[in-house]
Amino acid sequence: MGVSGLARTIVQALLIGGVTGVVIGLFRHLNHVITHWIVRTVNAHGLSDGLVGCAVFFGLLLLAVLSVLLLRVEPLISGSGIPQVELMVRGKLRMNWFRVLLCKFAGALTALTGGLSVGREGPCIMMGASLGVGVGRLWHDPKAAHEPRFLVGGSAAGLGAAFGAPLAGMCFAFEEMKTPLRTPMIITCAITAFTAMLVMQTIYGFGLVLPFGARPMLTWVDWWLVPVVGVAMGALGALYNTLLIRLTLWADTTKMLPLHLRVVIPFMCAGLFLYFYPTVLAGFGITALQLADMALPLTALLLLLAVKMVFSCASFASGVAGGLLMPILAMGAMAGACLTSALLLFDVVTPEKSVVILLMCMAGLFGSSVRAPLTGAFLMLEMTGAYSNMAFIIVTAYIAAVVADKIGCEPVYDSLRRRCIVEGKIKRPRLKPRRPQRAVGGAFGGAV
């Protein structure tokens, strides 16, 4: 790489990171404001009021209709967007970057506003990739739609901005997206990820996603917890992947669920949960910070984990624009609370170790499901600032990934990416009756 090439790469990376930080920061800000407004409004008026109930379900129905319309405008926004971006990097899929950006932004915000158990990180990664392609178009690069430095660099920026975790964004680019570890790509991903985070924090003032604060480091005597947590999270991740993929494939093939009904069902379920089990809903439920300090019965925690897992799978299988990683981390925190409660019953750990066990479980479930343990470990370290327990968290994530692999469970994004391809063809969305599609850059469907 010459001096001029290096300068061009740096300028492009700075622009991708800066624009991504602004857009993802706006997305996070709007999501935060809307969620808090909904929680305050519902708590102020009370659900016992019939008019409030009518307003809730009517609003959810409108959000579901909007989600369906956005999917019809741009089928590519279905699901997390990560498998689609990986196919773009491999030259098997193309996108209209501006339309994808707008529809993904609105679609993900709609799903999160409706209370569905989906994450923001997948949409943020796809929005970052689309912005990267947009910068490539600005440079009149004819290969911008498939150029890794635009797609992968934008993806790293998207993840870095979504969680405030630039190192995790870099790890994701090389560990999950299988990008060759070359100097130009390392420079690009580092600049885009850190620039996106800095711009987002400067403009919007976001801090740590999970500010657990200073927590004691586990001692060497506690190393026995690492294999216990790793094996447990490896098995749980395999179970979650199996349930998610089977439910999604069933929703793909059944004739009982046309697109509009497939999307409406989880929105209506969110309304029912608001009345009968609000603990499972973001904004109304228990946060990871609260799970670390609350002494709940083991049976209640197991029920919460089971309901969260089923609702997360159903939300994703509906095809709305939403990711997997935030629900995985939430389930990891719930599993950590379950494990801590069980260990406390046998008096083999002390309560002050509960936070570290939660973090190990979150990283472990991420590592087993996504099969990107280093990304999951750095994600937890950067989201919480718990660097003193780095060794425990990293080793746990790797053990969980190995256990899931030995069980024979495929990484979740590998399954979803292969689901996108049928005999070398990109599947059409089931918005219309199916018909053969041979063009690689054609429509794309399903809840990925």
Contacts in CASP RR format, 6 or more apart in sequence:
PFRMAT RR
TARGET T0000
AUTHOR 0000-0000-0000
METHOD contacts of the structure
MODEL  1
MGVSGLARTIVQALLIGGVTGVVIGLFRHLNHVITHWIVRTVNAHGLSDG
LVGCAVFFGLLLLAVLSVLLLRVEPLISGSGIPQVELMVRGKLRMNWFRV
LLCKFAGALTALTGGLSVGREGPCIMMGASLGVGVGRLWHDPKAAHEPRF
LVGGSAAGLGAAFGAPLAGMCFAFEEMKTPLRTPMIITCAITAFTAMLVM
QTIYGFGLVLPFGARPMLTWVDWWLVPVVGVAMGALGALYNTLLIRLTLW
ADTTKMLPLHLRVVIPFMCAGLFLYFYPTVLAGFGITALQLADMALPLTA
LLLLLAVKMVFSCASFASGVAGGLLMPILAMGAMAGACLTSALLLFDVVT
PEKSVVILLMCMAGLFGSSVRAPLTGAFLMLEMTGAYSNMAFIIVTAYIA
AVVADKIGCEPVYDSLRRRCIVEGKIKRPRLKPRRPQRAVGGAFGGAV
1 9 0 8 1.000
1 183 0 8 1.000
1 184 0 8 1.000
6 187 0 8 1.000
8 139 0 8 1.000
9 149 0 8 1.000
9 184 0 8 1.000
9 187 0 8 1.000
9 188 0 8 1.000
10 187 0 8 1.000
10 191 0 8 1.000
12 135 0 8 1.000
12 136 0 8 1.000
12 139 0 8 1.000
12 149 0 8 1.000
12 150 0 8 1.000
12 188 0 8 1.000
13 149 0 8 1.000
13 153 0 8 1.000
13 187 0 8 1.000
13 188 0 8 1.000
13 191 0 8 1.000
13 192 0 8 1.000
13 195 0 8 1.000
14 191 0 8 1.000
14 195 0 8 1.000
15 135 0 8 1.000
15 138 0 8 1.000
16 128 0 8 1.000
16 131 0 8 1.000
16 132 0 8 1.000
16 135 0 8 1.000
16 150 0 8 1.000
16 153 0 8 1.000
16 154 0 8 1.000
16 157 0 8 1.000
16 192 0 8 1.000
16 195 0 8 1.000
16 196 0 8 1.000
17 131 0 8 1.000
17 154 0 8 1.000
17 157 0 8 1.000
17 191 0 8 1.000
17 192 0 8 1.000
17 193 0 8 1.000
17 195 0 8 1.000
17 196 0 8 1.000
17 199 0 8 1.000
18 157 0 8 1.000
18 195 0 8 1.000
18 196 0 8 1.000
18 199 0 8 1.000
19 131 0 8 1.000
19 132 0 8 1.000
19 135 0 8 1.000
20 127 0 8 1.000
20 128 0 8 1.000
20 131 0 8 1.000
20 132 0 8 1.000
20 154 0 8 1.000
20 157 0 8 1.000
20 158 0 8 1.000
20 161 0 8 1.000
20 192 0 8 1.000
20 196 0 8 1.000
21 157 0 8 1.000
21 158 0 8 1.000
21 161 0 8 1.000
21 195 0 8 1.000
21 196 0 8 1.000
21 197 0 8 1.000
21 199 0 8 1.000
21 200 0 8 1.000
21 203 0 8 1.000
22 199 0 8 1.000
22 200 0 8 1.000
22 203 0 8 1.000
23 101 0 8 1.000
23 105 0 8 1.000
23 127 0 8 1.000
23 128 0 8 1.000
23 131 0 8 1.000
24 124 0 8 1.000
24 127 0 8 1.000
24 128 0 8 1.000
24 157 0 8 1.000
24 158 0 8 1.000
24 161 0 8 1.000
24 162 0 8 1.000
24 196 0 8 1.000
24 200 0 8 1.000
25 161 0 8 1.000
25 200 0 8 1.000
25 203 0 8 1.000
25 204 0 8 1.000
25 206 0 8 1.000
26 204 0 8 1.000
27 105 0 8 1.000
27 108 0 8 1.000
27 109 0 8 1.000
27 120 0 8 1.000
27 123 0 8 1.000
27 124 0 8 1.000
27 127 0 8 1.000
28 120 0 8 1.000
28 161 0 8 1.000
28 162 0 8 1.000
28 200 0 8 1.000
28 204 0 8 1.000
28 206 0 8 1.000
29 204 0 8 1.000
30 109 0 8 1.000
31 109 0 8 1.000
31 112 0 8 1.000
31 113 0 8 1.000
31 120 0 8 1.000
34 109 0 8 1.000
34 112 0 8 1.000
34 113 0 8 1.000
35 112 0 8 1.000
35 113 0 8 1.000
35 282 0 8 1.000
35 283 0 8 1.000
38 113 0 8 1.000
39 283 0 8 1.000
39 284 0 8 1.000
42 52 0 8 1.000
42 56 0 8 1.000
42 274 0 8 1.000
42 284 0 8 1.000
45 52 0 8 1.000
46 52 0 8 1.000
47 53 0 8 1.000
47 56 0 8 1.000
47 274 0 8 1.000
47 275 0 8 1.000
56 271 0 8 1.000
56 274 0 8 1.000
57 268 0 8 1.000
57 271 0 8 1.000
60 114 0 8 1.000
60 267 0 8 1.000
60 268 0 8 1.000
60 270 0 8 1.000
60 271 0 8 1.000
61 264 0 8 1.000
61 267 0 8 1.000
61 268 0 8 1.000
63 110 0 8 1.000
63 111 0 8 1.000
63 113 0 8 1.000
63 114 0 8 1.000
63 267 0 8 1.000
64 260 0 8 1.000
64 263 0 8 1.000
64 264 0 8 1.000
64 267 0 8 1.000
64 268 0 8 1.000
65 260 0 8 1.000
66 106 0 8 1.000
66 107 0 8 1.000
66 110 0 8 1.000
67 107 0 8 1.000
67 110 0 8 1.000
67 111 0 8 1.000
67 263 0 8 1.000
67 267 0 8 1.000
67 320 0 8 1.000
67 321 0 8 1.000
68 259 0 8 1.000
68 260 0 8 1.000
68 263 0 8 1.000
70 77 0 8 1.000
70 103 0 8 1.000
70 106 0 8 1.000
70 107 0 8 1.000
70 110 0 8 1.000
70 321 0 8 1.000
71 77 0 8 1.000
71 78 0 8 1.000
71 259 0 8 1.000
71 263 0 8 1.000
71 319 0 8 1.000
71 320 0 8 1.000
71 321 0 8 1.000
71 429 0 8 1.000
71 431 0 8 1.000
72 259 0 8 1.000
72 431 0 8 1.000
73 99 0 8 1.000
73 103 0 8 1.000
74 96 0 8 1.000
74 99 0 8 1.000
74 100 0 8 1.000
74 103 0 8 1.000
74 104 0 8 1.000
75 428 0 8 1.000
75 429 0 8 1.000
75 431 0 8 1.000
75 443 0 8 1.000
75 444 0 8 1.000
75 445 0 8 1.000
75 446 0 8 1.000
76 84 0 8 1.000
76 93 0 8 1.000
76 95 0 8 1.000
76 100 0 8 1.000
76 103 0 8 1.000
76 444 0 8 1.000
76 445 0 8 1.000
77 100 0 8 1.000
77 103 0 8 1.000
77 104 0 8 1.000
77 107 0 8 1.000
77 108 0 8 1.000
77 123 0 8 1.000
77 126 0 8 1.000
77 321 0 8 1.000
78 319 0 8 1.000
78 320 0 8 1.000
78 321 0 8 1.000
78 429 0 8 1.000
78 444 0 8 1.000
78 445 0 8 1.000
78 446 0 8 1.000
78 447 0 8 1.000
78 448 0 8 1.000
79 118 0 8 1.000
79 122 0 8 1.000
79 316 0 8 1.000
79 319 0 8 1.000
79 320 0 8 1.000
79 321 0 8 1.000
79 322 0 8 1.000
79 323 0 8 1.000
79 446 0 8 1.000
79 447 0 8 1.000
79 448 0 8 1.000
80 119 0 8 1.000
80 121 0 8 1.000
80 122 0 8 1.000
80 123 0 8 1.000
80 125 0 8 1.000
80 126 0 8 1.000
80 316 0 8 1.000
80 322 0 8 1.000
80 323 0 8 1.000
80 324 0 8 1.000
80 325 0 8 1.000
80 416 0 8 1.000
80 448 0 8 1.000
81 104 0 8 1.000
81 122 0 8 1.000
81 123 0 8 1.000
81 125 0 8 1.000
81 126 0 8 1.000
81 323 0 8 1.000
81 448 0 8 1.000
82 122 0 8 1.000
82 125 0 8 1.000
82 126 0 8 1.000
82 155 0 8 1.000
82 176 0 8 1.000
82 323 0 8 1.000
82 413 0 8 1.000
82 416 0 8 1.000
82 448 0 8 1.000
83 413 0 8 1.000
83 416 0 8 1.000
83 417 0 8 1.000
83 419 0 8 1.000
83 420 0 8 1.000
83 448 0 8 1.000
84 93 0 8 1.000
84 95 0 8 1.000
84 126 0 8 1.000
84 420 0 8 1.000
84 444 0 8 1.000
84 448 0 8 1.000
85 125 0 8 1.000
85 126 0 8 1.000
85 129 0 8 1.000
85 151 0 8 1.000
85 155 0 8 1.000
85 177 0 8 1.000
86 177 0 8 1.000
86 413 0 8 1.000
86 417 0 8 1.000
87 93 0 8 1.000
87 417 0 8 1.000
87 420 0 8 1.000
87 421 0 8 1.000
87 426 0 8 1.000
88 94 0 8 1.000
88 95 0 8 1.000
88 129 0 8 1.000
88 145 0 8 1.000
88 146 0 8 1.000
88 151 0 8 1.000
89 146 0 8 1.000
89 148 0 8 1.000
89 151 0 8 1.000
89 152 0 8 1.000
89 177 0 8 1.000
89 179 0 8 1.000
90 146 0 8 1.000
91 146 0 8 1.000
91 440 0 8 1.000
92 421 0 8 1.000
92 426 0 8 1.000
92 440 0 8 1.000
92 441 0 8 1.000
93 420 0 8 1.000
93 426 0 8 1.000
93 440 0 8 1.000
93 441 0 8 1.000
93 442 0 8 1.000
93 444 0 8 1.000
94 145 0 8 1.000
94 146 0 8 1.000
94 440 0 8 1.000
94 441 0 8 1.000
94 442 0 8 1.000
95 130 0 8 1.000
95 133 0 8 1.000
95 145 0 8 1.000
97 130 0 8 1.000
97 131 0 8 1.000
97 132 0 8 1.000
97 133 0 8 1.000
97 134 0 8 1.000
97 137 0 8 1.000
97 145 0 8 1.000
98 130 0 8 1.000
98 134 0 8 1.000
100 126 0 8 1.000
100 127 0 8 1.000
100 130 0 8 1.000
101 127 0 8 1.000
101 130 0 8 1.000
101 131 0 8 1.000
103 321 0 8 1.000
104 123 0 8 1.000
104 126 0 8 1.000
104 127 0 8 1.000
104 130 0 8 1.000
104 321 0 8 1.000
105 123 0 8 1.000
105 127 0 8 1.000
107 123 0 8 1.000
107 320 0 8 1.000
107 321 0 8 1.000
107 322 0 8 1.000
108 118 0 8 1.000
108 119 0 8 1.000
108 120 0 8 1.000
108 123 0 8 1.000
108 321 0 8 1.000
108 322 0 8 1.000
108 323 0 8 1.000
110 320 0 8 1.000
110 321 0 8 1.000
111 118 0 8 1.000
111 315 0 8 1.000
111 320 0 8 1.000
111 321 0 8 1.000
111 322 0 8 1.000
112 118 0 8 1.000
112 119 0 8 1.000
112 120 0 8 1.000
112 282 0 8 1.000
112 322 0 8 1.000
114 267 0 8 1.000
114 270 0 8 1.000
115 267 0 8 1.000
115 270 0 8 1.000
115 281 0 8 1.000
115 282 0 8 1.000
116 266 0 8 1.000
116 267 0 8 1.000
116 270 0 8 1.000
116 315 0 8 1.000
116 318 0 8 1.000
116 320 0 8 1.000
116 322 0 8 1.000
117 280 0 8 1.000
117 282 0 8 1.000
117 308 0 8 1.000
117 311 0 8 1.000
117 312 0 8 1.000
117 314 0 8 1.000
117 315 0 8 1.000
117 316 0 8 1.000
117 327 0 8 1.000
117 330 0 8 1.000
118 312 0 8 1.000
118 315 0 8 1.000
118 316 0 8 1.000
118 320 0 8 1.000
118 321 0 8 1.000
118 322 0 8 1.000
118 323 0 8 1.000
118 324 0 8 1.000
118 326 0 8 1.000
118 327 0 8 1.000
119 322 0 8 1.000
119 323 0 8 1.000
119 324 0 8 1.000
119 325 0 8 1.000
119 326 0 8 1.000
119 327 0 8 1.000
120 162 0 8 1.000
120 322 0 8 1.000
120 323 0 8 1.000
120 326 0 8 1.000
121 158 0 8 1.000
121 159 0 8 1.000
121 162 0 8 1.000
121 163 0 8 1.000
121 323 0 8 1.000
121 325 0 8 1.000
121 326 0 8 1.000
122 159 0 8 1.000
122 162 0 8 1.000
122 322 0 8 1.000
122 323 0 8 1.000
122 324 0 8 1.000
122 325 0 8 1.000
123 321 0 8 1.000
123 322 0 8 1.000
123 323 0 8 1.000
124 158 0 8 1.000
124 159 0 8 1.000
124 161 0 8 1.000
124 162 0 8 1.000
125 154 0 8 1.000
125 155 0 8 1.000
125 158 0 8 1.000
125 159 0 8 1.000
125 162 0 8 1.000
125 172 0 8 1.000
126 155 0 8 1.000
127 158 0 8 1.000
128 154 0 8 1.000
128 155 0 8 1.000
128 157 0 8 1.000
128 158 0 8 1.000
129 150 0 8 1.000
129 151 0 8 1.000
129 152 0 8 1.000
129 153 0 8 1.000
129 154 0 8 1.000
129 155 0 8 1.000
131 154 0 8 1.000
131 157 0 8 1.000
132 144 0 8 1.000
132 150 0 8 1.000
132 151 0 8 1.000
132 153 0 8 1.000
132 154 0 8 1.000
133 144 0 8 1.000
133 145 0 8 1.000
133 150 0 8 1.000
133 151 0 8 1.000
134 144 0 8 1.000
134 150 0 8 1.000
135 144 0 8 1.000
135 150 0 8 1.000
136 144 0 8 1.000
136 147 0 8 1.000
136 150 0 8 1.000
137 144 0 8 1.000
141 147 0 8 1.000
141 150 0 8 1.000
144 150 0 8 1.000
148 179 0 8 1.000
148 185 0 8 1.000
149 184 0 8 1.000
149 185 0 8 1.000
149 188 0 8 1.000
152 173 0 8 1.000
152 177 0 8 1.000
152 179 0 8 1.000
152 185 0 8 1.000
152 188 0 8 1.000
152 189 0 8 1.000
153 173 0 8 1.000
153 185 0 8 1.000
153 188 0 8 1.000
153 189 0 8 1.000
153 192 0 8 1.000
153 193 0 8 1.000
154 192 0 8 1.000
155 169 0 8 1.000
155 172 0 8 1.000
155 173 0 8 1.000
155 177 0 8 1.000
156 166 0 8 1.000
156 169 0 8 1.000
156 170 0 8 1.000
156 172 0 8 1.000
156 173 0 8 1.000
156 188 0 8 1.000
156 189 0 8 1.000
156 192 0 8 1.000
156 193 0 8 1.000
157 169 0 8 1.000
157 192 0 8 1.000
157 193 0 8 1.000
157 195 0 8 1.000
157 196 0 8 1.000
158 169 0 8 1.000
158 193 0 8 1.000
158 196 0 8 1.000
159 165 0 8 1.000
159 168 0 8 1.000
159 169 0 8 1.000
159 172 0 8 1.000
159 193 0 8 1.000
160 166 0 8 1.000
160 168 0 8 1.000
160 169 0 8 1.000
160 193 0 8 1.000
160 196 0 8 1.000
160 197 0 8 1.000
161 196 0 8 1.000
161 197 0 8 1.000
161 200 0 8 1.000
163 209 0 8 1.000
163 379 0 8 1.000
163 382 0 8 1.000
163 383 0 8 1.000
164 197 0 8 1.000
164 200 0 8 1.000
164 201 0 8 1.000
164 206 0 8 1.000
164 207 0 8 1.000
164 209 0 8 1.000
164 382 0 8 1.000
164 383 0 8 1.000
165 197 0 8 1.000
165 378 0 8 1.000
165 379 0 8 1.000
165 382 0 8 1.000
165 383 0 8 1.000
166 190 0 8 1.000
166 193 0 8 1.000
166 194 0 8 1.000
166 196 0 8 1.000
166 197 0 8 1.000
166 382 0 8 1.000
167 193 0 8 1.000
167 378 0 8 1.000
167 381 0 8 1.000
167 382 0 8 1.000
168 375 0 8 1.000
168 376 0 8 1.000
168 378 0 8 1.000
168 379 0 8 1.000
168 382 0 8 1.000
169 189 0 8 1.000
169 193 0 8 1.000
169 375 0 8 1.000
169 378 0 8 1.000
170 186 0 8 1.000
170 189 0 8 1.000
170 190 0 8 1.000
170 193 0 8 1.000
171 372 0 8 1.000
171 374 0 8 1.000
171 375 0 8 1.000
171 376 0 8 1.000
171 378 0 8 1.000
172 372 0 8 1.000
172 375 0 8 1.000
173 179 0 8 1.000
173 185 0 8 1.000
173 189 0 8 1.000
174 181 0 8 1.000
174 185 0 8 1.000
174 189 0 8 1.000
175 372 0 8 1.000
175 374 0 8 1.000
175 375 0 8 1.000
176 370 0 8 1.000
176 371 0 8 1.000
176 372 0 8 1.000
176 375 0 8 1.000
176 413 0 8 1.000
179 185 0 8 1.000
179 189 0 8 1.000
200 206 0 8 1.000
201 207 0 8 1.000
208 383 0 8 1.000
208 384 0 8 1.000
208 385 0 8 1.000
209 383 0 8 1.000
209 384 0 8 1.000
210 288 0 8 1.000
210 289 0 8 1.000
210 383 0 8 1.000
210 384 0 8 1.000
211 289 0 8 1.000
211 384 0 8 1.000
212 289 0 8 1.000
212 292 0 8 1.000
212 355 0 8 1.000
212 359 0 8 1.000
212 384 0 8 1.000
212 385 0 8 1.000
212 386 0 8 1.000
213 384 0 8 1.000
213 385 0 8 1.000
215 352 0 8 1.000
215 355 0 8 1.000
215 356 0 8 1.000
215 386 0 8 1.000
215 388 0 8 1.000
215 389 0 8 1.000
216 352 0 8 1.000
216 353 0 8 1.000
216 356 0 8 1.000
217 356 0 8 1.000
217 388 0 8 1.000
217 389 0 8 1.000
218 225 0 8 1.000
218 353 0 8 1.000
218 356 0 8 1.000
218 389 0 8 1.000
218 392 0 8 1.000
222 349 0 8 1.000
222 353 0 8 1.000
222 392 0 8 1.000
223 392 0 8 1.000
225 349 0 8 1.000
225 353 0 8 1.000
225 357 0 8 1.000
225 360 0 8 1.000
225 392 0 8 1.000
226 360 0 8 1.000
226 392 0 8 1.000
226 395 0 8 1.000
226 396 0 8 1.000
226 399 0 8 1.000
227 399 0 8 1.000
228 339 0 8 1.000
229 336 0 8 1.000
229 339 0 8 1.000
229 357 0 8 1.000
229 360 0 8 1.000
229 361 0 8 1.000
229 364 0 8 1.000
229 396 0 8 1.000
229 399 0 8 1.000
229 400 0 8 1.000
230 360 0 8 1.000
230 364 0 8 1.000
230 368 0 8 1.000
230 396 0 8 1.000
230 399 0 8 1.000
230 400 0 8 1.000
230 403 0 8 1.000
231 399 0 8 1.000
231 400 0 8 1.000
231 403 0 8 1.000
232 335 0 8 1.000
232 339 0 8 1.000
232 361 0 8 1.000
233 332 0 8 1.000
233 335 0 8 1.000
233 360 0 8 1.000
233 361 0 8 1.000
233 364 0 8 1.000
233 365 0 8 1.000
233 367 0 8 1.000
233 368 0 8 1.000
233 396 0 8 1.000
233 400 0 8 1.000
233 403 0 8 1.000
234 364 0 8 1.000
234 365 0 8 1.000
234 367 0 8 1.000
234 368 0 8 1.000
234 399 0 8 1.000
234 400 0 8 1.000
234 401 0 8 1.000
234 403 0 8 1.000
234 404 0 8 1.000
234 407 0 8 1.000
235 403 0 8 1.000
235 404 0 8 1.000
235 407 0 8 1.000
236 331 0 8 1.000
236 332 0 8 1.000
236 335 0 8 1.000
236 365 0 8 1.000
236 368 0 8 1.000
237 365 0 8 1.000
237 368 0 8 1.000
237 369 0 8 1.000
237 400 0 8 1.000
237 404 0 8 1.000
237 409 0 8 1.000
238 368 0 8 1.000
238 403 0 8 1.000
238 404 0 8 1.000
238 407 0 8 1.000
238 408 0 8 1.000
238 409 0 8 1.000
240 309 0 8 1.000
240 313 0 8 1.000
240 328 0 8 1.000
240 331 0 8 1.000
240 365 0 8 1.000
240 369 0 8 1.000
241 369 0 8 1.000
241 404 0 8 1.000
241 409 0 8 1.000
241 410 0 8 1.000
241 411 0 8 1.000
241 412 0 8 1.000
241 415 0 8 1.000
242 409 0 8 1.000
243 309 0 8 1.000
243 310 0 8 1.000
243 313 0 8 1.000
244 312 0 8 1.000
244 313 0 8 1.000
244 316 0 8 1.000
244 317 0 8 1.000
244 324 0 8 1.000
244 412 0 8 1.000
245 412 0 8 1.000
245 415 0 8 1.000
245 416 0 8 1.000
245 419 0 8 1.000
247 313 0 8 1.000
247 314 0 8 1.000
247 317 0 8 1.000
248 313 0 8 1.000
248 316 0 8 1.000
248 317 0 8 1.000
248 416 0 8 1.000
248 419 0 8 1.000
248 447 0 8 1.000
249 419 0 8 1.000
250 317 0 8 1.000
251 257 0 8 1.000
251 262 0 8 1.000
251 317 0 8 1.000
251 318 0 8 1.000
251 319 0 8 1.000
251 447 0 8 1.000
252 419 0 8 1.000
252 430 0 8 1.000
252 446 0 8 1.000
252 447 0 8 1.000
257 265 0 8 1.000
258 430 0 8 1.000
259 429 0 8 1.000
259 430 0 8 1.000
259 431 0 8 1.000
262 317 0 8 1.000
262 318 0 8 1.000
262 319 0 8 1.000
263 318 0 8 1.000
263 319 0 8 1.000
263 320 0 8 1.000
265 314 0 8 1.000
265 318 0 8 1.000
266 311 0 8 1.000
266 314 0 8 1.000
266 315 0 8 1.000
266 318 0 8 1.000
266 320 0 8 1.000
269 311 0 8 1.000
269 314 0 8 1.000
270 281 0 8 1.000
273 280 0 8 1.000
273 281 0 8 1.000
273 311 0 8 1.000
274 281 0 8 1.000
274 284 0 8 1.000
277 307 0 8 1.000
278 284 0 8 1.000
278 285 0 8 1.000
279 285 0 8 1.000
279 286 0 8 1.000
279 304 0 8 1.000
280 304 0 8 1.000
280 307 0 8 1.000
280 308 0 8 1.000
280 311 0 8 1.000
286 294 0 8 1.000
286 304 0 8 1.000
288 329 0 8 1.000
288 330 0 8 1.000
288 333 0 8 1.000
288 358 0 8 1.000
288 362 0 8 1.000
291 333 0 8 1.000
291 334 0 8 1.000
291 336 0 8 1.000
291 337 0 8 1.000
291 358 0 8 1.000
292 333 0 8 1.000
292 337 0 8 1.000
292 354 0 8 1.000
292 355 0 8 1.000
292 358 0 8 1.000
293 354 0 8 1.000
294 337 0 8 1.000
295 341 0 8 1.000
295 351 0 8 1.000
296 337 0 8 1.000
296 341 0 8 1.000
297 341 0 8 1.000
298 338 0 8 1.000
298 341 0 8 1.000
298 342 0 8 1.000
298 345 0 8 1.000
301 334 0 8 1.000
301 337 0 8 1.000
301 338 0 8 1.000
301 341 0 8 1.000
302 338 0 8 1.000
304 334 0 8 1.000
305 331 0 8 1.000
305 334 0 8 1.000
305 335 0 8 1.000
305 338 0 8 1.000
308 327 0 8 1.000
308 330 0 8 1.000
308 331 0 8 1.000
308 334 0 8 1.000
309 331 0 8 1.000
312 324 0 8 1.000
312 327 0 8 1.000
312 331 0 8 1.000
315 322 0 8 1.000
315 327 0 8 1.000
316 322 0 8 1.000
316 323 0 8 1.000
316 324 0 8 1.000
316 327 0 8 1.000
316 447 0 8 1.000
317 447 0 8 1.000
318 447 0 8 1.000
319 446 0 8 1.000
319 447 0 8 1.000
320 447 0 8 1.000
324 369 0 8 1.000
324 370 0 8 1.000
324 412 0 8 1.000
325 366 0 8 1.000
325 370 0 8 1.000
328 365 0 8 1.000
328 366 0 8 1.000
328 369 0 8 1.000
328 370 0 8 1.000
329 362 0 8 1.000
329 365 0 8 1.000
329 366 0 8 1.000
329 379 0 8 1.000
331 365 0 8 1.000
332 358 0 8 1.000
332 361 0 8 1.000
332 362 0 8 1.000
332 364 0 8 1.000
332 365 0 8 1.000
332 366 0 8 1.000
333 358 0 8 1.000
333 361 0 8 1.000
333 362 0 8 1.000
335 361 0 8 1.000
335 365 0 8 1.000
336 357 0 8 1.000
336 358 0 8 1.000
336 360 0 8 1.000
336 361 0 8 1.000
336 362 0 8 1.000
337 354 0 8 1.000
337 358 0 8 1.000
339 357 0 8 1.000
339 361 0 8 1.000
340 349 0 8 1.000
340 353 0 8 1.000
340 354 0 8 1.000
340 357 0 8 1.000
340 358 0 8 1.000
343 349 0 8 1.000
343 357 0 8 1.000
344 351 0 8 1.000
349 357 0 8 1.000
355 386 0 8 1.000
356 386 0 8 1.000
356 389 0 8 1.000
356 392 0 8 1.000
359 380 0 8 1.000
359 384 0 8 1.000
359 386 0 8 1.000
359 389 0 8 1.000
359 393 0 8 1.000
360 389 0 8 1.000
360 392 0 8 1.000
360 393 0 8 1.000
360 396 0 8 1.000
361 396 0 8 1.000
362 380 0 8 1.000
363 373 0 8 1.000
363 376 0 8 1.000
363 377 0 8 1.000
363 379 0 8 1.000
363 380 0 8 1.000
363 393 0 8 1.000
363 394 0 8 1.000
363 396 0 8 1.000
363 397 0 8 1.000
363 400 0 8 1.000
364 373 0 8 1.000
364 376 0 8 1.000
364 396 0 8 1.000
364 397 0 8 1.000
364 399 0 8 1.000
364 400 0 8 1.000
364 401 0 8 1.000
365 400 0 8 1.000
366 372 0 8 1.000
366 373 0 8 1.000
366 375 0 8 1.000
366 376 0 8 1.000
366 379 0 8 1.000
366 380 0 8 1.000
366 397 0 8 1.000
367 373 0 8 1.000
367 375 0 8 1.000
367 376 0 8 1.000
367 397 0 8 1.000
367 400 0 8 1.000
367 401 0 8 1.000
367 404 0 8 1.000
368 400 0 8 1.000
368 401 0 8 1.000
368 403 0 8 1.000
368 404 0 8 1.000
368 409 0 8 1.000
369 404 0 8 1.000
369 411 0 8 1.000
369 412 0 8 1.000
370 376 0 8 1.000
370 411 0 8 1.000
370 412 0 8 1.000
370 413 0 8 1.000
371 401 0 8 1.000
371 404 0 8 1.000
371 405 0 8 1.000
371 411 0 8 1.000
371 412 0 8 1.000
371 414 0 8 1.000
372 401 0 8 1.000
372 411 0 8 1.000
373 394 0 8 1.000
373 397 0 8 1.000
373 398 0 8 1.000
373 400 0 8 1.000
373 401 0 8 1.000
374 394 0 8 1.000
374 397 0 8 1.000
376 397 0 8 1.000
377 390 0 8 1.000
377 393 0 8 1.000
377 394 0 8 1.000
377 396 0 8 1.000
377 397 0 8 1.000
380 386 0 8 1.000
380 393 0 8 1.000
381 387 0 8 1.000
381 390 0 8 1.000
381 393 0 8 1.000
386 393 0 8 1.000
416 448 0 8 1.000
417 448 0 8 1.000
419 427 0 8 1.000
419 446 0 8 1.000
419 448 0 8 1.000
420 426 0 8 1.000
420 427 0 8 1.000
420 444 0 8 1.000
420 445 0 8 1.000
420 446 0 8 1.000
420 448 0 8 1.000
421 427 0 8 1.000
425 436 0 8 1.000
425 437 0 8 1.000
425 438 0 8 1.000
425 440 0 8 1.000
426 437 0 8 1.000
426 440 0 8 1.000
426 441 0 8 1.000
426 442 0 8 1.000
426 443 0 8 1.000
426 444 0 8 1.000
427 437 0 8 1.000
427 444 0 8 1.000
427 445 0 8 1.000
427 446 0 8 1.000
428 434 0 8 1.000
428 435 0 8 1.000
428 437 0 8 1.000
428 442 0 8 1.000
428 443 0 8 1.000
428 444 0 8 1.000
428 445 0 8 1.000
429 443 0 8 1.000
429 444 0 8 1.000
429 445 0 8 1.000
429 446 0 8 1.000
430 445 0 8 1.000
430 446 0 8 1.000
437 443 0 8 1.000
END
